[in-house]
Amino acid sequence: MEANFFRHLVQEAGEVLLGRRIEKIQAPDENVWTVRLDGPLATRHLLFRPAKHGGLFFFSEQKPANPLAPPARVMWLRKRIQGRRIIACHSDWSRLRLALELTPSRRQGAARFVLLDLRTGIRLSDELPADFSDRISWPDLKSIQNDPNIWRGHPQISPPLRRRLTALDEEDARELYELVTCAQRPVRFYVPQYADGPGMPLIWPVSGQNQTFPSALKAAQAWGVPTLFPELEARVERPEQVQRKRRTKKILRALEKLDQEKARLQRLMDLRQQGEIIKANMHLLAEYHPETSPLPKQMKLSHPEHGEAVLDFDPRRSPSENMEQCFRLADKGERGFVHLARRRNELGRELARVEQGNISAQDAPPSAKEATAPAPLPKKWQQLAVHLFTTSDGFTVARGKNKKANHEMLSKAASPFDYWFHAANGPSSHVILKRDHPGQDVPRRSLEEAAALCSLKSAFKADGKVEIMFALVKDVRKVKGWAHGQVSVQQVQGTVIARPDQELETRLARRE
């Protein structure tokens, strides 16, 4: 995140956070944090994802899905900060750091500050770092334009700011620099719009299309929501990905054991040299006998090719028996080495297949039935009895096959910001239209197609026209004691008059 934008973001965030109670802390993914706060719904969740470049910090009404079992780090933080109120916010904005000062607590290990570092992560501390401060010095404009490494001594002169100041003419650059250096809040904030989505929010416009916002909080949300939520959805692993990881790990373990076996076999093969040295010195060892004059455990002998060597002997054996034992073990090592090389080649080929996505154990091509079989469903939906469809605009639609599936779609698979469809005046299947993030717009055509798919499994299918309502999943509540499939809808987003069309169902059915 750009430091000068972060300066105004933490000022606005401080006003929102002051006096709020930390109700819960969660981690939807590694190094992604959700802090649930009491108070207004619009700022209920603080989402924080540190990163070397592109760290995220924004508020959202919705929260990402969380794992069923919280990681140990989350439980550790909950014990120390959950239930405490934020009594002050301290900013070190040039280094992208915000410290939340909490109410005192007698809990063991309860620290005074929660330090949110947009580059390194979250940690607790009883004292602020020695270099933690919002007081900074500003270099002159010419130094910024002439020194590409000025950010090392002045972290607030971020690379995006320096590039912008260098690209502008002298008058415009001076005007922008005055805007940056003054502590006054800008009139508007900018989020660049690119083909692949929104860019990092700034306090100045960039060339091309920019979306403007009246506050830094709204600009941060406009960037954070469509950036973070799809990333988290994309990280939900398919079953075949899990199986591929497990198989890869198993193969790598087997290869590691082969390395250990190779070292053992090599030691056996090295005994051949010892046997040759004993053979060359047999005339010197003729006096030794295991009963009357046993061999010493070690002896230095020489060989015309191998030179001098200190050899280990078994005193219980004669010199010839020691020699034969060396040759016998060396032969065993060579035989094992052949099998080891063959096994290593097999594992290497198998690892290559797995890395390419083929987790089958055979080299033979798949049968016609296997080749035409659909790909496994996404992990969340695999155990659910649902039909999957893809709308003309590319949105995934799921329709429950029975009451249990209707219930489990809401409780196990759907995100709070997905759309839920149902007949407005009677029984029907539940239908879910998946969205990537809470701010994603759904074209009217996709809404109508999802409604039509719902109408095909309703009590009014024969009527020709069916009124279908749709709502956000977060507004659809399952009520304890009610039968599966029965829900309470808190708020309806709209209704669609759908026409049951069997051909539409066939056309949109998922084929993979």
Secondary structure, DSSP 8 states (H G I E B T S, - for coil): --HHHHHHHHHHHHHHHTT-BEEEEEEEETTEEEEEESS-GGGSEEEEE--SSS-EEEEESS-----SS--HHHHHHHHHHTT-BEEEEEEEGGGTEEEEEE----STT--SEEEEETTTEEEEESS--TT--S------HHHHHH-TTGGGT-TTS-HHHHHHHHHS-HHHHHHHHHHHHS-S--S-EEEEEETTEE---BSS--SS-EEEESSHHHHHHHHHHHHHHHHHHHTS--HHHHHHHHHHHHHHHHHHHHHHHHHHHHHHHTHHHHHHHHHHTGGGSTT-BTTTB---SEEEEEETTTEEEEEE--TTS-HHHHHHHHHHHHHHHHHHHHHHHHHHHHHHHHHHHHHTT---S-SS---HHHHHS-----GGGTTS-EEEEE-TTS-EEEEESSHHHHHHIIIII--TTSEEEEETTS-B--EEE--SSTT----HHHHHHHHHHHHTTBTTGGGS-EEEEEEEGGGEEE-TTS-TT-EEES---EEEEE---HHHHHHHB---
